[in-house]
Amino acid sequence: MAEVMTHIHLTDSAIEELKKIRVAEGFTEDKPVRIGVKGGGCSGLSYVMEFDEQREFDEVYEFAGLPVVVDQRQLIYIMGMEVDYQYGLNDRGFIFRNPNASTTCGCGTSFSA
C-alpha cells in the first residue's frame, strides 16, 4: 500500500490527547481538528488548534481515525511541522516542532517565519 504524503505530523500522544478532548467536548468522531496559524502572539504568528468544520481551501488528513484539516494557504508556515503532546511535570501540553520557525517565544505557541 502506498504511503500518503502529509505536510504535518501528529505523534501518537498528540492523537490520543486530541481524541480525549474530542470526547470531553462532546464532538462526533468525524469533527476535524483544525491546525493552522493566525497573526499575533509574542513573535508575530500563533498556532491554532481547534475542532472546526472543513472549509473550501482545506487539505484533509487522517491520523489513526482523527480527521485533521489545514488551510492550504497556511501550509507555507507549518509545512513539515510535528505536533506532540508531553505528559511531564515541567512540559505538559501540546508541543509544536516547526522547521519553518526562525524564532519562537518562551511558551512555544508563537513564532516568526
Secondary structure as UniProt FT lines:
FT   STRAND          8..10
FT   HELIX           12..25
FT   TURN            29..30
FT   STRAND          33..39
FT   TURN            42..43
FT   STRAND          45..51
FT   TURN            56..57
FT   STRAND          58..63
FT   TURN            64..65
FT   STRAND          66..71
FT   HELIX           72..74
FT   HELIX           75..78
FT   TURN            79..80
FT   STRAND          81..87
FT   STRAND          92..97
FT   TURN            99..100
FT   STRAND          103..104
FT   TURN            106..107
FT   STRAND          110..112
//
